[in-house]
Amino acid sequence: MQDVPISRLSFDHLSPIIGTRSAARLRNVIDEARAVLDGRIVWHINSTAQGGGVAEMLQTLLAYERGAGLDVRWLVTDGDAPFFNLTKRIHHRLHGQNGDGGLLSTHEQKHFMRVTERNAEQVLAAVRSGDIVILHDPQTVGLAPALRRAGALVLWRCHIGQDEMNRAADEAWQFLRPYVEQAHACIFSRAAYVPAWLSSESAFIIPPAIDALSIKNQSMSRTTARNILTHIGLLAGNPGSGGLEFTRLGRSPGRVTRRAEITQTRPVPGPTVPLVVQVSRWDPLKDMAGVLHSFADQRHRMGDAHLALVGPDPRSVTDDPEGLRVFQDCVAQWAELAPAAQERIHLVCLPMADIEENAAMVNAIQRHAAVVVQKSLREGFGLTVTEAMYKGRPIVASKVGGIQDQIADGVHGLLVNDPTDTRACADAVARLLADKALARRLGRNARRRAIAKFLGPRQLIQLLDLLYALDGTSNKLRLTNRPKNGRRNRSATSATISGA
């Protein structure tokens, strides 16, 4: 069990982005929250402190809450290899995929509970009756019954799912159901992800969000982005010794010093060469190999552009046992390409020893990208899509899961109807590379939508509104969307930070 340190950040820094009226409204919400939650700790519990969207979201969301005077804590549970293999299997099944094809039988349930009970001993030593505990994803949901018996208010947040139930998804939900039903409330990214057997009274829809001022999203000059990409080895040239700085969460200065591990025959020739980028975990559902072949097969239509597939060092992501295998499989497929294709495709593993430095590298890569791709086969909600939207980048993404709520095709980006269609993905990328006016227009629209719909203050207001509702406290905001008929309510993303 790991107690993760939380920095302190002020929402005041967001005023220039969200506007003074929205900032004032947010301060009022925080003041009310401090009064309502006085003396109660809000715990967030997940299974990793780095290497994924949940960890990144918690890092900054909790820092703002701590900076606003809320008593928030962050715990990371432990597990052995069989446990994480099992939860990865469940992850795939919730996306409607078989994953490794293993069982979800009584044997797996017993091991799931053995690991959970070991974690529960430490969790219950810290959590008090009346505290609020937010559990994230399948790895932690088994803690719900014990925490509820201990008098905590228990919420379970599921960041994954798919629109249509199938046998694989149903098996996963039946495995999780005894624990899910013990939570006082469950939070989903889309109404379509709510299982039919879950009471609508306990299901709430809160789409994820990004922090506009996080290291991954903070302002960065074009020169600094280029210098960082040259330093880590992705761009050719002399990196020099300057222009590698970023601002850490605690507002102290930081500097990119490490380099990436890159599988390539040579770096991208220079900063004027267009770079197509996908940034993801090395997860089969992100379909990095599909992006590789989409680009390689149609490279004659991409002008002089290069492709970078970017992910964390898979050896550093403890709760994802598939990462190393997926990366190695991509390397093997890259090695089989013709030399002319190999030299234009780069497989990038970013170091995770300093997660803030890692975020600065991702920021530089996304800002430098001519086109950002997210060719996921399944996607609960695309945080990397939102990051690219906020940076005003033109996007090509699969029309799956939460991405459909983020992007309107032809308005904020280009959507590929069939996520397995590598030719359609290549067509969309080639179109944006050739039509710079279209790329600029989509990028501008995407940034406006990200600011209106997918920044942290909106998510925080909805979460606090949910806590008020569960606590029986009167609240004027009414932004949280509870699905009236389970899976059909699609209005979850209508709330904006500027809309009262």
N, C-alpha and C positions, 0 to 999 in steps of 0.2 A: 504493500500500500504506500502510495506516494502523496504527500501533502504539497501541492504545487504552489510556489510563491506567486502572489498576485501584485502587480504594480498598481499605481494610482494614476488615473487620467481624468482630466476635466472635460466635461461636455462643452465648456465655453469655447474651446478651440474649434468646435463644429459650426459656430454661428455664421462664419462667412460662407459656408457650404449650404446649410439648410435654411438660412435666413433668420433674422432677429426675432420674428414672431414665433416661429417654430421653436427656436432656442428658448424663448421665454416660457412657452407652453411646456417644454420638456422640463425646465427647472421646477415649474409648479407641480408636475407629476412626481418628480423626485422628492420634493418636499413632503408631499402627501404620503409617498411610500415610506419615508423615514418614520413618519408618525404611526402609520399602520403597522409596520414591521418592527417597531421599537423592541429591542431585546430578543428578537428572533433571528437566528442565523439561517441564511439561505445557502444550502450546500449544492454544488454541482459535482456529479460523479460520473466519470467515463473511464475508458480503458487505456488511454495513451495521452501523454502531454505534448506530443509532437507527431508530425507526419500525417496530417489529415485535416479535412475541413472542420470537423467538430472541435478539435484541439485549437485550431487557429481562431475559430469564432469565439471560443471561451476565453482565450488569452486576452482579447481586447474588450469583449463585452463585460467580463468580470472586473477588468481594470477600471472601466468607467463607473460601474456600480460601486466599487470600493472607493473611488475618488469622490463619488457623490455622498459618501457617508453610510452606505448600506453595508451590513456585515455579511459579506459573501465569502465562501471558502470553496476550494477545489481539491477534490480527492481523485486519485487515479488508482483503480483496482489492479490486482495482480492476477496472473493466470499461467498455467503451464501450456506446453505445445498442444496437447490434445484438446484443451479448452479452447484455445484460439483457432485451431482447425475446425472445431465444432461451430464456433460463433461465425467464422467465415462461411461455413456451409449454410448456416441460417441466413446470413447476409445475402448470399446468392439466391436462396430459395424465396426470400421476401421480394426479390427482384424477378421472380418467376423462372429462375434458372436452376438446374440441378447441381451446379458447382462441381465438387469432387465426386458426386454420386453416392456419398456415404449415407449412413442411416441416421434417423432421428428417433431412436428407439428408447426403451426403458434404460438400457445401459448408458446411452449418451445423457439421458436426463439425470441419472444418478451422478455421473461425473460433473455435469453442469452444477448440480447442487453442492457437491463436495467442495468445489472451488469457491462457489458463492458463499457457502457457510464460513470458509476460512476468511474471506473478505468481510463478511458480516460481523465477525467478532471485533475487528478493528473499527469498522464504521460505527457500530453501536456504542463503542467506547467514547466516540466523539460527539455523536448526534444526540441532542436532548429532546425530550417531549415538547412538542410545539414548534420545533424547527421545521423548515421547509427543505425538502430534498428533491432535486431534479436529477433523475437518472437518464443517461443518454445511451440509446441503442441497445441491442440484445445482450451485450456483454454484462450489463449491470442490472437488467430488469429483474433478475432473480432476487435482488435485495428488497424488492417492494414489500413482500409479506412481513418480513422481520421488522422493517422500518415502520410499517403501519402499526404493528403490534406495540412498538415502542412509543407510539404517540406522535410520530412525525406526520406532516402533511406531505404526501408522496406524489410526485408528478413523474411520468415517464415520457421522454421525448424520443420519438422514432424518426430518424433522419432519412430513412430509406422506405421503398415501397414501389408498387407498380399499379397502373390504372385498372387492370383486369385480373381477377383472381384466377389462378390455375392450380393444378394439383400440387406443384412444387411450393407455391406460396401458401396454399392451405395447410400443407404439412408443417411449414415453419410456424404459422400462426397457431396451430393446435399445440405445438411444442411450447410456445410462449404464453398461451392463453392463461394458464393458472397463475402466472405472475403478473401479467398485464392487468387482469381483472382486480388485482389487489391495489393498484394505484388509484388515488383519488381522482386523477385526471390524466389523460394522455394527449400529447401534442404531436400533430402531424404536419408535414409540409404542404400536403394537398388533401382535400376532402376525399378524393378517389382512393387514397391509401388506407382509409379507415376500414377495418374488417367489419363485415356485416353484423357479427355477433356482439360488437362492442356498443354499449349504450350511447346514444347520441348525447346524453346528458354529461358524459365524461370525456367526450372527444372534442378537441379544440384545434383550430387550424392557425398556425403561426409560421409563415414562410421564414426561412433563414435570412440573414442579412450580413453585410460586410461593414467594417469600420473604415470610413473614408480617410482616417488619419493613421491607420495602422502602417507598419513599416512596408507591408506589401502594397499599400495603396497611396502612401504619402507622395506629395509632389516630387518629381525627379526630372532634372533637365535632360534633354536629349544627349548632351555631351556626357553627363554622368552615366547614363544608361549604356552608352557605347563604351565608355571606359571600363565599366564593370564587365560587360560581355567580352571585351578584349582581355581583361585580367583573368577571368575564369577559363579562358581558352576557346570560347565559341567564335569570336571574331578575330581575324588576322590583324596583325599590327603590333606596335610597341605600346604596352599598357601604360608605361611611365609610372610615376609615383603619386600622382594627384587625381582628383576627381572620382574617388571611390568612397566618398563619405555618405552616411545616412544618419537619421536621428532615431535613437533607440526609444523604446516605450516610455522610459523614465525621463525622456527629453535630453538625455546625455548623448554626446557624439559617438557615432559608431563608424567603422570602416571595414570594407570588404578586404579580407586578407587571404582567405582560402581560395582554392581553385576547384573547379568541378572535375569529375571523372567523365570524360567524353569519349565515346566510341565514334571515331571519324577517321577519314583518310587525311583530311586537312581541314583547318578552320574555314568558316565562311570568308570569302575573299576580302570583304570590306564592308563598311557601314552602309553603303548605298545599295548593296545587294538585298532585294526583298527577302524577308525571313518569315516563313509560315511556322506557327508555333502551336503545339498542344502541350499544356501543363496539366499533369494528372499524377495521381498515385499509379504505381505499376500494378494495375488491377485489370483482370481480363474484361470486366464490364466497361472499362474506359476505351478498350479496343485500340491501343497504341499500334499494334501490328496492322490493323485495318487502315489507319492513317498512313502508315509507312507504305503499304502497297498502293493505296489510293494515289499518293504522290509519285511513287516510283513508276507506276504503270502509265501515268499521264504527264510525266515530267516535261515532255516536248511541248506541252501547252502552258507551262508555268513560267515561260520566259527564262530569266537567269535566277529565279528564286531558289532558295534552299529551305529545307524542312528541319526543324528541331523538335524532337520529342523529349520533353523535360519532366523529370520526376525526382522525388527524394532518393537518397541512397537507400536502397531497399533493405539493407542490413540494419538500418536504424529504426525501422517501423515495427515495433514489437508485436502489435496486435494484428499484423497482416502477414501470415505465413506464406502467402502466394506471391508476394512482391518480387522476391529474388528470382523465382522460377519464371514469372512473366517477363521480367527484364532480360533474363538470359535467353528466353525464347525470341524476344525481339532482336537481340544481338545475332542469334543464329540465322534469323530470316534476313537481317541486313547483310550478313556475310555472304549470302547466296545471291545477292543482287549483282547486276552487271556493274563494273567499275564506274561507269558514267553516272549511274544512279547512286552508288555508294558515296561518291564524293560530294553529293548534294544533300545527304541525309545525315543527321547528327543525333546520337542518343546521349542525352545529358543526365547524369546523376549528380544532384546538388548535395553538398555536405550538410549534415544536420547537427554537427557539434555545437553550433551557435544558431539557434532557430531564428533569431532576429537577423543575423547575417544572411541566412537562407532566404528569408522573406525579402531582403533587399535585392538579392539575386533574381528572385521571381519577378519582383517589381520591374527591374531593368529589362528582363526578357520580354515581359508582356508589353511594356511601353515601346520597345524597339520593334515589335512584331508588325509586319505589314498586314497579316491576317491571323486571327486567333481561331483555332479549331477546337471543338469539343464533340468528337464523334463517339459519344457514349452509346452502348447498346441498351443500357438502362441507366437512369439517373434520378435519384430522389429529388435533388435540387442542385443546380450547377453553380457552386460558389465561384469556381474559376470563370464561369460565364459572366457572373455579376462583376467580378474584378475587371474583366476585359471591357464590359459595358461602361463601368465607371471611368475607365481610362480612355474611353472614346474610340476603342479599336473596332474595326469591322470584324464580324464574327460569322463563322459557319458552324452550325451545331445540328445534332440530331433532334428530330421532333419527338422527344420522349420525355416522360415524367415531368418534373418541375420546369424543365427548359421551356416547355410550352407556355408556362405562365410568365416567363421572363422575357421571351422574344416573340414579337409578332412578325411573321415571315414577310420580308420585303420592307419592313418598317424599322426594326431595331437590329436586323441581321438577316441571314439566309438560313432557312431550316431545310434539312434533308429528311424527307418523309420516311424513308426506309433506312434505318441506321446501319444496315449491312451493305448498302449500295455504295461501293467504293467509287464507282464512276460518277454518281450524282454528287458525292462529296467533292471529287476532283473538279467537276463542272462548276460548282459554286465557288471554290477557291480560285480557279482560273478566271472566273467572271470578275471577282473582286480585285484580283491582281491587274486585270486589263482595264477595268473601269474605275479610275481613281475618284471620279466625282461621286459615283454610287458609294464607294467605300467611305468617303468622307461624310456623306449624308447619313448613312446607317450608323456610323460611329457617333455623330452628334446626337442623333435620336436615342441611341443606346445610353449615352451618358445622362441625358435628361431623365430617362426612365429609371435608371439606377438610383439617381438622387431622390426621385419622387417615391419609389416603391421599396427599395432594397438596402437602405442604410440602417445602421444599428439603432438609432432612436425609435424608429417605428417598431422594431422587434421588441425593444425594452418596454415600450408603452403597452404593447399587446400582452406581454408576459405579466406585467404588473396588473393589468386589467383582469387577467385570468386569476391571479392570486387574490385580488379583491373579491372576485365572484365566488371563489371557493371559501373565502373567509367570511362571506356574508356582508362585506363592507360596501356601502353605497359608493358608486363611482360614476363620474360624469362622462368618461371617455367613450366607453362602449365600442372599442375598436376590435376586440377579439371576435372572430367569426366561429360560431359553433355550428357544425353541419346539422341542418334540420332533418335531413333524410339520409344520413350516413355518407355514402360515396358520391352523391350527385351534386352537392353544393360546391360550386366553383368560384365563389365570390371572395375567397380568402385574401387575394392580393389587391382588393379594391381600396384598402385603407392606405393613406399616405401620411407622411410626417407632417405635411403642411395642411392636411384636411382635418377640420375640427370635428 
